[in-house]
Amino acid sequence: MREQRARVLAAQEAGRIGTFEAIIATGEFRCSDEMCRIFGLPEAAEYPASTFEKLIVPDDRSRSSNARTRGDGSASIFTEYRIRRANDGALRWLTRRGDYIRDEAGRIVTFTGTVHDITDRKLAELRQAGMIRLGDEVRDAGSVDGIVRSATRILGETLDLSRAGYARIDVAANVLVADVDWTAAGSPSGRGSHSLTGVAETIAELKRGLPLVVRDSAATEWLSLDLPDYAEYRIRAHVSIPFLAGGKLVGTLYAHSDVPRDWTVDEITFVRAVADRAYSAIARLESEERQRSLNAELSHRMKNTLSLVQAIATRTLRDVVDKTALDGFQDRIIALSKAHDVLLQQDWRSGRIRELVDAVLALHVEGMRLEASGPNILIGSRAVLSLSMLLHELATNAVKHGSLSSESGRVAINWKVDSASAHASLVLTWDETGGPPAVQPVKLGLGSRLIKAGLAGTGGSLVRYDSTGFKAEFRATLA
């Protein structure tokens, strides 16, 4: 019997499974040694039920049992809840499975069962869920503060921290700035600007570029000079992941605990994973901001160049009596400028067709006289420039000779993707109504050549000069 009991106790300890027997009449819990260890209590054969109940996290107490629910049999047979261990305050996840023992009269005598510590499995699930949430949130974040807010909240809630945050570090200016942090109830915030002098030993370690893991700052000898700052913000244990740019320390993501803590490998790995995801997102935002600044500068220089071209043309042709050619040239320069504005919105790689149509035609057509419809697809930079010139020529001709030369004239421009053929194509139609009959020009000028060149300079244009107005269809493969 002693050998059998030893085997049972060893199995309970290995599986972190405790056993209990709640005596309904006395309110006492007879408990195994492992049950006591799970709750962080000294080993004892019996404890009042309240000893265990008060260790359950308040938000979870409704899931557990109490004297009334055990007595009337309404306590759940199986449940899951969290506790704060008595000896160290650590948060633990437990499952409890029980059963009722009744006397011959059917009255409940005891509620007996097992308690299983599932913290490791539960925390693994929470860490995995946290990383999924973080990925979703930082992908949509539009600012560094938004990224930090998501990362620190997920870090703090998942690891049960007292504080989590991100600090920008300027070693040359000797300053550390924390704009955003997450804090547990009752923990002071670390937001604000702080001198690096008070944490010089910590900064020296972070400059090495390796994760800094401290179990107990008060017992860490090399941190002695930094302890006053640690004590001010109640930091007893922490993990800090440095952020280096160009080999220089520029920031750190930190996880703080206000009690000593033996950080597990999984916890440290989780902090590093959150930091890596956050740092990648921050770098992406900063890169996009630099690209926007560069694009704005390129746009400014391009417009200055186009303005210079216009000025040169004006000066060169100032003595020409017929200004028609000069006016046409300047109008085409303006159309190109509008195309560049559209390309700027997509980093010069492509442009949205609707924005291009609206920008170019607004120079010639009032909104009420224009009908434009079609999917707002992206087209490449070459097609944007080509289409801007094509639309300019079509609109110019409509104003001079076509429907827009009449007060009742209108223009309908429509486009669609035709997937019926072997190669999907973009099809754009131009339809003028309400103006004079269309007449084919005798002489082909630059405008006629641009119209003939089509959407992307590859042809694919069909034009008709009808009595009801000018009609055209342009087709080019999406490729």
C-alpha positions as CSV (number, residue, x, y, z in Angstrom):
1,M,0.0,0.0,0.0
2,R,2.9,2.4,0.8
3,E,4.5,1.6,-2.6
4,Q,1.2,2.1,-4.4
5,R,0.6,5.5,-2.6
6,A,4.2,6.6,-3.5
7,R,3.5,5.8,-7.2
8,V,0.2,7.7,-7.2
9,L,1.8,10.7,-5.6
10,A,4.7,10.6,-8.1
11,A,2.3,10.5,-10.9
12,Q,0.3,13.4,-9.5
13,E,3.4,15.5,-9.1
14,A,4.6,14.7,-12.6
15,G,1.3,15.5,-14.2
16,R,0.6,18.5,-11.9
17,I,-2.6,16.9,-10.8
18,G,-3.9,17.4,-7.3
19,T,-6.8,15.7,-5.6
20,F,-9.4,17.1,-3.2
21,E,-12.4,16.1,-1.2
22,A,-14.8,18.9,-0.1
23,I,-16.7,17.9,3.1
24,I,-20.1,19.6,2.7
25,A,-21.0,19.4,6.4
26,T,-17.8,21.1,7.7
27,G,-16.7,23.2,4.7
28,E,-13.2,21.6,4.9
29,F,-11.1,20.5,2.0
30,R,-9.1,17.3,2.4
31,C,-6.3,17.8,-0.2
32,S,-3.3,16.0,-1.6
33,D,0.3,17.4,-1.3
34,E,0.2,18.3,-5.1
35,M,-3.1,20.2,-4.6
36,C,-1.3,22.3,-2.0
37,R,1.7,22.8,-4.2
38,I,-0.5,23.9,-7.2
39,F,-2.1,26.6,-5.0
40,G,1.3,27.6,-3.4
41,L,0.2,26.5,0.1
42,P,2.3,24.6,2.7
43,E,1.5,20.8,2.5
44,A,-1.3,20.0,4.9
45,A,-4.0,17.3,5.0
46,E,-6.9,19.8,5.4
47,Y,-7.7,23.5,4.7
48,P,-10.8,25.5,5.0
49,A,-12.5,25.8,1.6
50,S,-12.1,29.6,1.8
51,T,-8.3,29.2,1.7
52,F,-8.5,28.0,-1.9
53,E,-11.4,30.1,-3.0
54,K,-9.8,33.4,-2.1
55,L,-6.8,32.6,-4.4
56,I,-9.1,32.4,-7.5
57,V,-8.9,35.4,-9.7
58,P,-12.0,37.5,-8.9
59,D,-13.2,37.5,-12.5
60,D,-13.1,33.7,-12.5
61,R,-14.8,33.0,-9.2
62,S,-18.2,32.5,-10.8
63,R,-16.7,29.5,-12.7
64,S,-15.5,27.7,-9.6
65,S,-17.6,26.3,-6.7
66,N,-18.6,27.6,-3.3
67,A,-20.3,26.3,-0.3
68,R,-23.8,26.9,-1.7
69,T,-23.2,25.3,-5.2
70,R,-21.4,22.4,-3.7
71,G,-24.2,21.8,-1.2
72,D,-27.1,22.0,-3.7
73,G,-25.2,20.2,-6.5
74,S,-25.2,23.1,-8.9
75,A,-21.5,23.5,-9.1
76,S,-20.1,22.6,-12.5
77,I,-18.6,19.1,-12.9
78,F,-15.8,20.5,-15.2
79,T,-14.5,24.1,-15.2
80,E,-11.4,26.1,-16.0
81,Y,-10.2,29.1,-14.0
82,R,-7.1,31.2,-12.9
83,I,-5.5,31.5,-9.5
84,R,-2.9,33.7,-7.9
85,R,-0.6,31.3,-6.2
86,A,-0.3,31.9,-2.4
87,N,3.5,31.8,-2.1
88,D,4.6,33.9,-5.1
89,G,1.5,35.5,-6.6
90,A,2.1,33.8,-9.9
91,L,-0.8,33.5,-12.3
92,R,-1.7,29.9,-13.0
93,W,-4.4,28.3,-15.2
94,L,-6.3,25.3,-13.7
95,T,-8.9,22.8,-14.8
96,R,-11.1,21.2,-12.1
97,R,-13.1,18.0,-12.6
98,G,-15.3,16.8,-9.8
99,D,-18.2,14.5,-8.8
100,Y,-20.8,14.4,-6.0
101,I,-20.8,11.6,-3.4
102,R,-24.3,11.1,-1.8
103,D,-25.5,9.1,1.2
104,E,-28.3,6.5,1.1
105,A,-30.9,9.3,1.4
106,G,-29.5,11.1,-1.7
107,R,-28.0,14.0,0.2
108,I,-24.6,15.3,-1.0
109,V,-21.9,14.4,1.5
110,T,-18.7,15.3,-0.4
111,F,-17.6,16.9,-3.6
112,T,-14.5,15.1,-4.7
113,G,-12.2,15.5,-7.8
114,T,-9.0,16.6,-9.3
115,V,-7.3,19.9,-10.1
116,H,-4.9,20.0,-13.1
117,D,-2.3,22.8,-13.7
118,I,-2.6,23.6,-17.4
119,T,-0.6,26.8,-17.3
120,D,2.1,25.8,-19.8
121,R,-0.5,24.7,-22.4
122,K,-2.7,27.7,-21.8
123,L,0.1,30.2,-22.1
124,A,1.3,28.6,-25.3
125,E,-2.2,29.0,-26.8
126,L,-2.4,32.6,-25.6
127,R,1.0,33.4,-27.1
128,Q,0.0,31.9,-30.4
129,A,-3.3,33.9,-30.4
130,G,-1.4,37.0,-29.4
131,M,1.0,36.7,-32.3
132,I,-2.0,36.3,-34.7
133,R,-3.7,39.4,-33.2
134,L,-0.5,41.4,-33.4
135,G,0.0,40.5,-37.1
136,D,-3.5,41.7,-37.9
137,E,-3.3,44.9,-35.9
138,V,0.2,46.1,-37.0
139,R,-0.6,45.4,-40.6
140,D,-3.4,48.0,-40.4
141,A,-1.6,50.4,-38.1
142,G,-0.9,53.8,-39.6
143,S,1.5,55.1,-37.0
144,V,4.4,54.1,-34.8
145,D,2.2,54.8,-31.7
146,G,-0.5,52.5,-33.1
147,I,2.0,49.7,-33.6
148,V,3.5,50.2,-30.1
149,R,0.1,50.3,-28.5
150,S,-0.9,47.0,-30.0
151,A,2.4,45.3,-29.3
152,T,2.6,46.4,-25.6
153,R,-1.0,45.6,-24.9
154,I,-0.7,42.0,-26.3
155,L,2.7,41.6,-24.5
156,G,1.4,42.8,-21.1
157,E,-1.9,40.8,-21.2
158,T,-0.4,37.6,-22.5
159,L,2.6,37.5,-20.1
160,D,0.7,39.0,-17.1
161,L,3.2,41.9,-16.7
162,S,3.1,45.0,-14.7
163,R,4.2,47.2,-17.6
164,A,5.2,46.9,-21.3
165,G,6.4,49.6,-23.5
166,Y,8.7,50.9,-26.2
167,A,11.2,53.7,-25.7
168,R,13.1,55.7,-28.3
169,I,16.7,56.1,-27.3
170,D,19.0,59.0,-28.4
171,V,22.4,58.2,-27.0
172,A,24.0,61.4,-28.3
173,A,21.3,63.5,-26.6
174,N,21.4,61.3,-23.5
175,V,17.6,60.8,-23.5
176,L,15.1,58.0,-23.5
177,V,11.5,58.8,-24.6
178,A,8.5,56.5,-24.0
179,D,5.5,57.9,-25.8
180,V,3.2,54.8,-25.3
181,D,3.1,52.0,-22.7
182,W,0.7,49.5,-21.3
183,T,0.3,49.1,-17.5
184,A,-1.5,46.7,-15.3
185,A,-3.9,48.2,-12.7
186,G,-2.0,49.9,-9.9
187,S,1.3,50.1,-11.8
188,P,2.9,53.5,-12.6
189,S,3.3,54.5,-16.2
190,G,6.8,55.1,-17.6
191,R,5.7,57.5,-20.3
192,G,7.7,60.6,-20.8
193,S,11.3,61.7,-21.3
194,H,14.1,60.3,-19.1
195,S,17.8,60.8,-18.8
196,L,20.0,57.9,-19.7
197,T,22.3,58.6,-16.8
198,G,20.0,56.8,-14.3
199,V,20.1,53.6,-16.4
200,A,23.6,53.8,-17.8
201,E,24.4,50.2,-17.0
202,T,21.3,49.0,-18.7
203,I,22.0,51.1,-21.8
204,A,25.5,49.7,-22.0
205,E,24.2,46.2,-22.1
206,L,21.5,47.0,-24.7
207,K,24.1,48.5,-27.0
208,R,25.5,45.0,-27.5
209,G,22.3,44.2,-29.5
210,L,21.3,41.2,-27.4
211,P,18.2,40.6,-25.4
212,L,18.6,41.7,-21.8
213,V,17.0,39.3,-19.3
214,V,16.9,40.2,-15.6
215,R,15.3,37.8,-13.0
216,D,15.6,40.2,-10.0
217,S,17.1,43.6,-10.4
218,A,17.7,44.0,-6.7
219,A,19.9,40.9,-6.7
220,T,21.8,41.7,-9.9
221,E,25.1,43.1,-8.9
222,W,26.1,44.9,-12.1
223,L,22.8,46.8,-12.0
224,S,23.5,48.5,-8.7
225,L,24.0,52.0,-10.1
226,D,20.6,51.8,-11.9
227,L,18.6,50.5,-9.0
228,P,17.2,53.9,-7.8
229,D,15.4,54.3,-11.2
230,Y,14.3,50.7,-11.1
231,A,12.8,51.2,-7.7
232,E,11.0,54.4,-8.7
233,Y,9.0,52.4,-11.3
234,R,8.8,49.2,-9.3
235,I,10.8,47.1,-11.8
236,R,12.1,43.9,-10.2
237,A,12.3,41.7,-13.3
238,H,12.4,42.6,-17.0
239,V,13.2,41.5,-20.5
240,S,14.3,44.2,-23.0
241,I,14.9,43.7,-26.7
242,P,17.1,46.4,-28.3
243,F,16.3,48.1,-31.6
244,L,19.4,48.8,-33.6
245,A,19.6,50.9,-36.8
246,G,22.9,51.1,-38.6
247,G,24.5,49.4,-35.7
248,K,23.4,52.1,-33.3
249,L,20.9,51.6,-30.4
250,V,17.7,53.7,-31.2
251,G,15.1,52.0,-29.1
252,T,14.0,49.1,-26.9
253,L,10.8,47.1,-26.3
254,Y,10.5,46.1,-22.7
255,A,8.5,43.8,-20.5
256,H,8.5,44.6,-16.7
257,S,7.4,42.7,-13.7
258,D,7.1,44.2,-10.2
259,V,8.1,41.0,-8.5
260,P,11.1,38.7,-9.2
261,R,10.5,36.3,-12.0
262,D,12.1,33.3,-13.5
263,W,11.5,34.0,-17.2
264,T,11.0,30.9,-19.2
265,V,12.6,30.3,-22.6
266,D,9.1,30.4,-24.2
267,E,8.4,33.8,-22.5
268,I,11.7,35.3,-23.7
269,T,11.1,33.9,-27.2
270,F,7.6,35.5,-27.2
271,V,9.0,38.9,-26.2
272,R,11.5,38.6,-29.0
273,A,8.9,37.6,-31.5
274,V,6.6,40.6,-30.6
275,A,9.6,42.9,-30.8
276,D,10.6,41.6,-34.2
277,R,7.1,42.0,-35.6
278,A,6.8,45.5,-34.1
279,Y,10.3,46.6,-35.3
280,S,9.5,45.3,-38.9
281,A,6.3,47.3,-38.9
282,I,8.0,50.4,-37.6
283,A,10.7,50.1,-40.2
284,R,8.1,49.8,-42.9
285,L,6.2,52.9,-41.8
286,E,9.5,54.9,-41.6
287,S,10.5,53.6,-45.1
288,E,7.1,54.6,-46.5
289,E,7.4,58.1,-44.9
290,R,10.9,58.5,-46.5
291,Q,9.4,57.4,-49.8
292,R,6.6,59.9,-49.5
293,S,9.1,62.7,-48.8
294,L,11.2,61.6,-51.8
295,N,8.1,61.4,-54.1
296,A,7.1,64.9,-53.0
297,E,10.5,66.3,-53.8
298,L,10.5,64.5,-57.2
299,S,7.1,65.9,-58.0
300,H,8.2,69.4,-57.0
301,R,11.3,69.1,-59.3
302,M,9.2,67.6,-62.1
303,K,6.7,70.5,-62.0
304,N,9.6,73.0,-61.9
305,T,11.1,71.3,-65.0
306,L,7.7,71.4,-66.9
307,S,7.2,75.0,-65.9
308,L,10.7,75.8,-67.3
309,V,9.8,74.0,-70.5
310,Q,6.7,76.1,-70.8
311,A,8.7,79.3,-70.2
312,I,11.3,78.3,-72.8
313,A,8.5,77.6,-75.3
314,T,6.8,80.9,-74.6
315,R,10.1,82.9,-74.9
316,T,11.2,81.1,-78.0
317,L,7.8,81.6,-79.8
318,R,6.9,85.0,-78.4
319,D,7.1,86.6,-81.9
320,V,4.9,84.0,-83.6
321,V,1.6,85.6,-84.7
322,D,-0.5,82.4,-84.6
323,K,-0.4,81.2,-81.0
324,T,-2.4,78.0,-81.6
325,A,0.6,75.7,-81.7
326,L,2.0,77.3,-78.5
327,D,-1.3,77.0,-76.7
328,G,-1.6,73.3,-77.7
329,F,1.9,72.6,-76.6
330,Q,1.4,74.2,-73.2
331,D,-1.9,72.3,-72.7
332,R,-0.1,69.0,-73.4
333,I,2.5,69.9,-70.8
334,I,-0.3,70.5,-68.2
335,A,-1.9,67.1,-69.1
336,L,1.5,65.4,-68.4
337,S,1.7,67.2,-65.1
338,K,-1.7,65.8,-64.1
339,A,-0.5,62.3,-65.1
340,H,2.5,62.7,-62.8
341,D,0.2,63.8,-59.9
342,V,-1.7,60.5,-60.3
343,L,1.5,58.5,-60.5
344,L,2.8,60.2,-57.3
345,Q,-0.1,58.6,-55.3
346,Q,1.2,55.1,-56.2
347,D,5.0,55.8,-55.8
348,W,5.4,56.4,-59.5
349,R,4.9,52.7,-60.3
350,S,1.2,52.9,-61.4
351,G,-1.9,54.9,-61.2
352,R,-5.7,54.5,-60.7
353,I,-7.5,55.0,-64.0
354,R,-10.5,56.9,-62.4
355,E,-8.2,59.5,-60.8
356,L,-6.5,60.0,-64.1
357,V,-9.7,60.4,-66.0
358,D,-11.0,62.9,-63.5
359,A,-7.8,64.9,-63.3
360,V,-7.2,65.3,-67.1
361,L,-10.8,65.8,-68.1
362,A,-11.5,68.4,-65.4
363,L,-9.3,70.7,-67.4
364,H,-11.8,70.7,-70.3
365,V,-15.2,69.3,-69.2
366,E,-17.7,70.5,-66.6
367,G,-18.9,67.7,-64.4
368,M,-22.5,67.8,-65.5
369,R,-21.5,67.4,-69.1
370,L,-19.4,64.3,-68.5
371,E,-20.4,60.7,-67.7
372,A,-17.5,58.5,-66.6
373,S,-17.8,54.9,-65.4
374,G,-15.7,51.8,-65.0
375,P,-13.6,49.8,-62.5
376,N,-10.9,51.8,-60.8
377,I,-8.1,49.5,-61.8
378,L,-4.4,50.2,-61.5
379,I,-2.5,50.7,-64.8
380,G,1.2,51.0,-65.2
381,S,3.2,54.2,-65.4
382,R,3.7,54.1,-69.2
383,A,0.0,53.6,-69.7
384,V,-0.8,56.5,-67.3
385,L,1.3,58.9,-69.4
386,S,0.0,57.6,-72.7
387,L,-3.7,57.7,-71.5
388,S,-3.3,61.2,-70.2
389,M,-2.2,62.5,-73.6
390,L,-4.9,60.5,-75.3
391,L,-7.6,61.9,-73.0
392,H,-6.2,65.4,-73.5
393,E,-6.4,65.2,-77.3
394,L,-9.9,63.7,-77.2
395,A,-11.2,66.5,-74.9
396,T,-9.4,69.2,-76.8
397,N,-11.0,68.1,-80.1
398,A,-14.4,67.9,-78.4
399,V,-14.1,71.4,-77.1
400,K,-12.9,72.8,-80.5
401,H,-14.9,70.8,-83.0
402,G,-17.1,68.3,-81.2
403,S,-19.9,68.0,-78.8
404,L,-18.4,70.3,-76.2
405,S,-18.4,73.1,-78.7
406,S,-22.2,73.2,-78.2
407,E,-23.9,74.1,-74.9
408,S,-26.1,70.9,-75.2
409,G,-23.2,68.6,-75.9
410,R,-22.1,65.8,-73.6
411,V,-19.3,63.2,-73.4
412,A,-19.6,59.7,-72.1
413,I,-16.4,57.8,-71.3
414,N,-16.6,54.1,-70.1
415,W,-14.1,51.4,-69.6
416,K,-14.2,47.7,-68.7
417,V,-12.1,44.6,-68.5
418,D,-12.9,42.1,-71.3
419,S,-11.9,38.6,-70.2
420,A,-13.7,36.8,-73.1
421,S,-10.7,36.6,-75.4
422,A,-7.5,34.7,-74.8
423,H,-5.8,37.7,-73.3
424,A,-7.8,39.9,-70.9
425,S,-8.0,43.5,-72.3
426,L,-9.0,46.9,-71.1
427,V,-11.6,48.4,-73.4
428,L,-12.3,52.2,-73.2
429,T,-15.0,54.0,-75.2
430,W,-15.5,57.7,-76.0
431,D,-18.9,58.8,-77.1
432,E,-19.9,62.4,-78.0
433,T,-23.5,63.5,-78.3
434,G,-25.5,66.7,-78.6
435,G,-23.0,68.5,-80.8
436,P,-22.4,69.0,-84.5
437,P,-21.8,66.1,-86.8
438,A,-18.3,64.7,-86.6
439,V,-16.1,65.4,-89.6
440,Q,-12.9,63.5,-90.3
441,P,-9.9,65.8,-90.5
442,V,-8.2,66.2,-93.8
443,K,-4.7,66.5,-92.3
444,L,-3.4,64.2,-89.5
445,G,-1.7,66.2,-86.8
446,L,0.0,65.2,-83.5
447,G,-3.4,64.8,-81.8
448,S,-4.7,62.5,-84.5
449,R,-1.6,60.4,-84.2
450,L,-1.9,60.1,-80.5
451,I,-5.5,59.0,-80.8
452,K,-4.5,56.4,-83.4
453,A,-1.7,55.2,-81.0
454,G,-4.4,54.1,-78.5
455,L,-4.3,53.4,-74.8
456,A,-0.7,52.4,-74.5
457,G,0.9,53.5,-77.7
458,T,0.3,50.1,-79.3
459,G,-2.7,50.8,-81.5
460,G,-6.0,49.1,-81.0
461,S,-8.1,52.1,-81.8
462,L,-11.4,52.3,-83.8
463,V,-12.8,55.7,-84.5
464,R,-16.1,56.8,-86.2
465,Y,-17.2,60.2,-87.4
466,D,-21.0,59.9,-87.1
467,S,-23.7,62.5,-87.6
468,T,-24.5,62.3,-83.9
469,G,-20.9,62.9,-82.9
470,F,-17.4,61.4,-82.6
471,K,-17.1,57.8,-81.4
472,A,-14.0,55.8,-80.5
473,E,-13.1,52.5,-78.9
474,F,-9.6,51.8,-77.6
475,R,-8.4,48.3,-76.6
476,A,-5.1,47.1,-75.1
477,T,-4.2,43.9,-73.3
478,L,-4.0,44.2,-69.5
479,A,-0.4,42.9,-69.7
